[in-house]
Amino acid sequence: MNGRTLRIIFVFIAYAVLTLWAIFSLMPLVWLFISALTPQDFLMRIPPIIRLSNISLANFQELFSRGQIIRWFVNSFYIAASVTLLQLFFDALGGYVLAKKDFPGRKWIFAAIIGTMMIPPQVTLVPTFLILSKAHLIDSHLAIILPQLVGAFGIFMMRQYISSLPSELLDAARIDGASEFLTFTRIILPLTGPALAVLGIFIFVANWNSFLWPLIVLNSPAKFTLQVGLSTLQDQYVTDYGILMAGAAIAAIPMIVVFFAFGKHMTKGLTVGAIKG
């Protein structure tokens, strides 16, 4: 058996294993959508009766009649999109300053920013809540957006990427009379497109799935995010799993769209920021 044949066999086995693993990984998602389309009566039986003849939209109809699902969906999208756009801008700005500006204490500031990544987010819940309470921002979407205007991981990632850009481009822009802000918006931001795309996906997904902090700061049902709103549909003693599965299916749709639309950018996240600097 020559080397070419061994290589073909190895590739075949590798693809077979990866295909089986992909099918295994997709089973929870498939079960989610099947459960969302199965009435509660059949879903609660042991074992559940899953048949094509039982599939219906009853769970979705009940979900839309009991909750403000559309409003919660819009709230989640508005918050996630706002945080993503704002944090991308400020993270890129911070990364640009730390990468291309030489000033006293730059390395210490960067080290301090990286150090904040080791602080568990639960530690800052109470201080952040007290600050927002003093500012009378509790029960508003600003209470979710403002604490996330800047992210330490985003600054680190953008700083590493911007460090790889040639400084000659910035010097040429300054010679042409461009201001620092114009240099940042016209030169840096367009060149950091791949890094911004990867970081934007991470930020959007994290904020779309966020539950704990919105649960703490939001009190009005009309202002709930989708994740918080779905949690209110559970009764104290009885849980309608059909409705919860329908809500979870709706919440999963944007993530599926993001994956298929920007999946190629996610793979770049393995290498973006790996530049030594």
C-alpha positions in Angstrom: 0.0 0.0 0.0 1.7 3.2 -1.2 1.6 6.6 0.5 -1.1 8.0 -1.8 -3.5 5.2 -0.9 -2.8 5.7 2.8 -3.4 9.4 2.5 -6.8 8.8 0.8 -7.8 6.3 3.5 -6.7 8.8 6.2 -8.7 11.6 4.6 -11.8 9.4 4.2 -11.6 8.4 7.9 -11.1 11.9 9.0 -14.1 13.2 7.0 -16.3 10.3 8.3 -15.4 11.0 11.9 -16.0 14.7 11.4 -19.4 14.1 9.7 -20.5 11.8 12.5 -19.4 14.4 15.1 -21.3 17.2 13.3 -24.5 15.1 13.2 -24.0 14.3 16.9 -23.5 18.0 17.7 -26.6 19.0 15.7 -28.9 16.6 17.5 -29.8 19.0 20.4 -30.7 21.7 17.9 -32.8 19.2 15.9 -34.5 18.0 19.1 -35.2 21.7 20.0 -37.1 22.4 16.8 -38.9 19.1 16.9 -40.0 19.7 20.5 -41.1 23.2 19.5 -43.4 21.8 16.8 -44.8 19.0 19.1 -47.9 19.7 21.2 -47.4 19.6 25.0 -49.6 16.5 25.4 -47.4 14.4 23.2 -44.2 16.0 24.5 -44.8 15.2 28.1 -45.5 11.5 27.6 -42.8 9.0 28.6 -41.3 8.3 26.1 -42.4 11.4 24.1 -44.4 10.7 21.0 -42.6 12.4 18.2 -44.4 11.8 14.8 -44.8 13.9 11.7 -48.6 13.6 12.1 -48.3 15.4 15.5 -46.4 18.4 14.3 -48.3 21.7 14.7 -47.8 25.4 15.4 -49.8 25.2 18.6 -46.8 26.0 20.8 -46.0 29.1 18.8 -49.6 30.2 18.8 -49.7 29.8 22.6 -46.4 31.6 23.0 -47.5 34.7 21.0 -50.8 34.8 22.9 -49.2 34.6 26.4 -46.1 36.8 26.1 -44.8 39.9 24.4 -42.5 37.8 22.3 -42.1 40.3 19.4 -41.3 43.2 21.8 -38.8 41.0 23.7 -37.2 40.0 20.4 -36.9 43.6 19.2 -35.5 44.6 22.6 -32.8 41.9 22.5 -31.8 42.8 18.9 -31.7 46.5 19.7 -29.5 46.0 22.8 -27.2 43.4 21.1 -26.8 45.6 18.0 -26.2 48.8 20.0 -23.6 47.2 22.3 -21.9 45.6 19.3 -21.5 48.8 17.3 -20.5 50.9 20.2 -18.0 48.4 21.7 -16.4 47.8 18.3 -15.8 51.5 17.9 -14.3 52.1 21.4 -12.3 48.8 21.4 -10.8 49.7 18.1 -10.0 53.2 19.3 -8.4 51.9 22.5 -6.5 49.3 20.5 -5.2 52.0 18.1 -3.9 54.2 20.9 -2.1 51.3 22.6 -0.7 49.9 19.4 0.4 53.1 17.5 0.9 55.8 20.1 4.0 56.1 22.2 3.4 57.6 25.6 4.6 57.0 29.2 2.9 54.1 30.9 1.5 52.6 27.8 2.7 49.0 28.7 1.4 49.4 32.2 -2.0 50.5 31.1 -2.2 47.6 28.6 -1.2 45.2 31.4 -3.9 46.7 33.7 -6.5 46.2 31.0 -5.5 42.6 30.5 -5.5 42.1 34.2 -9.2 43.0 34.4 -10.0 40.0 32.3 -9.1 37.8 35.3 -11.8 39.4 37.5 -15.0 37.3 37.5 -17.9 39.3 36.2 -20.0 38.4 39.3 -17.6 40.5 41.4 -18.7 43.7 39.7 -22.4 43.1 39.7 -23.2 44.9 43.0 -20.9 47.9 42.4 -22.2 48.3 38.9 -25.8 48.1 40.1 -25.2 50.7 42.8 -23.7 53.1 40.3 -26.5 52.7 37.9 -29.0 53.0 40.7 -27.5 56.4 41.8 -27.8 57.5 38.1 -31.5 56.4 38.0 -30.9 54.1 35.1 -32.3 50.9 36.6 -35.1 49.4 34.5 -33.8 50.9 31.3 -31.9 49.6 28.4 -29.1 52.0 29.1 -28.4 50.0 32.2 -27.4 47.1 29.9 -25.7 49.1 27.2 -23.5 51.6 29.2 -21.5 49.0 31.2 -20.5 47.3 28.0 -19.3 50.2 26.0 -15.7 48.9 26.2 -14.4 45.3 26.6 -10.9 44.3 27.8 -10.8 41.4 25.4 -11.8 43.6 22.5 -9.1 46.1 23.2 -6.5 43.3 23.5 -7.7 41.8 20.2 -7.7 45.1 18.3 -4.4 46.2 19.7 -2.7 43.0 18.5 -4.2 43.3 15.1 -3.5 47.0 14.6 0.1 46.4 15.7 0.6 44.4 12.5 -0.5 47.3 10.3 2.4 49.3 8.7 2.9 52.7 10.4 3.9 54.2 7.1 0.3 54.4 6.2 -0.4 56.6 9.2 2.6 58.7 8.6 1.4 59.3 5.0 -2.0 60.3 6.3 -0.5 62.8 8.7 1.7 64.3 6.0 -1.5 64.8 3.9 -2.9 66.8 6.8 -5.4 64.2 8.2 -6.3 64.6 11.8 -6.0 61.8 14.3 -9.7 61.1 14.3 -9.8 61.1 10.4 -6.8 58.8 10.3 -8.5 56.4 12.7 -11.9 56.4 10.8 -10.5 56.5 7.2 -7.4 54.4 7.6 -7.5 52.2 10.7 -11.2 51.1 10.7 -11.3 49.9 7.0 -8.0 48.0 7.4 -9.2 46.2 10.6 -12.4 44.8 8.9 -11.5 41.1 9.5 -10.8 41.7 13.2 -13.9 43.8 13.6 -16.0 41.1 12.0 -14.8 38.4 14.3 -15.0 40.6 17.4 -18.5 41.8 16.4 -19.8 38.2 16.1 -18.5 37.4 19.6 -20.0 40.5 21.1 -23.4 40.1 19.4 -23.7 36.4 20.4 -22.7 37.1 24.0 -25.2 40.0 24.4 -28.0 38.1 22.6 -27.7 35.2 25.0 -27.1 37.4 28.1 -29.5 36.6 30.9 -28.2 37.4 34.4 -27.5 41.1 34.1 -30.7 42.0 32.2 -32.6 39.9 34.8 -31.1 42.1 37.6 -31.6 45.6 36.1 -34.9 45.2 34.2 -38.3 45.2 36.0 -40.9 46.1 33.4 -42.1 43.3 31.2 -42.2 45.6 28.2 -38.5 46.2 28.5 -37.5 42.6 29.0 -35.0 40.9 26.6 -36.0 37.7 25.0 -34.0 35.5 27.4 -35.5 37.2 30.4 -39.0 37.2 29.0 -39.0 33.5 28.2 -38.0 32.8 31.8 -41.3 34.5 33.0 -43.4 32.0 31.0 -42.6 29.2 33.5 -45.3 28.6 36.2 -44.3 27.9 39.8 -45.5 24.2 39.8 -46.1 23.4 36.1 -43.7 24.1 33.2 -45.0 24.1 29.7 -42.0 22.7 27.9 -43.7 23.1 24.5 -43.9 26.9 24.9 -40.4 27.1 26.3 -39.0 25.1 23.3 -40.9 27.4 20.9 -39.3 30.4 22.6 -35.9 28.8 22.5 -36.3 28.0 18.8 -37.1 31.7 18.1 -34.1 32.8 20.2 -31.8 30.4 18.3 -32.8 31.6 14.8 -30.6 34.8 14.9 -27.6 32.7 16.1 -28.1 30.3 13.2 -28.4 33.2 10.7 -25.2 34.7 12.1 -23.3 31.4 11.9 -24.2 30.8 8.2 -23.7 34.5 7.3 -20.4 35.0 9.1 -19.1 31.5 9.6 -16.0 32.1 7.5 -15.1 35.0 9.8 -15.4 32.8 12.9 -12.6 30.6 11.7 -10.4 33.7 11.4 -10.9 34.2 15.1 -8.4 31.4 15.7 -5.6 33.5 14.3 -6.6 37.2 14.6 -4.7 38.7 17.5 -2.0 36.1 17.4 0.6 38.6 16.2 3.5 39.1 18.5 3.8 42.7 19.6 
